[in-house]
Amino acid sequence: MACHEIAGLRLGLMEVLGVKNEAERQHELAELGTGADQPGPIRSMCGAKDLASLKQYYESAVSALEQRVAATRPDDPKLPYLRTLIVLTKKVELDLTHQIEGLMHLYRDLDEMHDFVHEIYPAE
């Protein structure tokens, strides 16, 4: 069993953040196995170029996981793991949203502070 959603998100974050760690990259690709090559949100996450796209792909991957869990038989021995994975991915989804919101606040605050400096020291 593998946490494809988390591995895909880590690969996407490595891309977006510019993390150049080949050992980590190979570790996450090994976790994904053939999942990195199959069409869908996991593969899309691996090559995301911006946070908005990464978040959208991650949300799609979580949705697909939820559908998979809903279709799993109650006596399937993997069901407890899958349910735990739902909790984990939901928590990560909330954290990702908060981090992006925090960056957006920083972005807006920088503009406001820049304007404030120019109120004190008008541009010539």
Beta strands, then each sheet from edge to edge (+ up, - down):
end
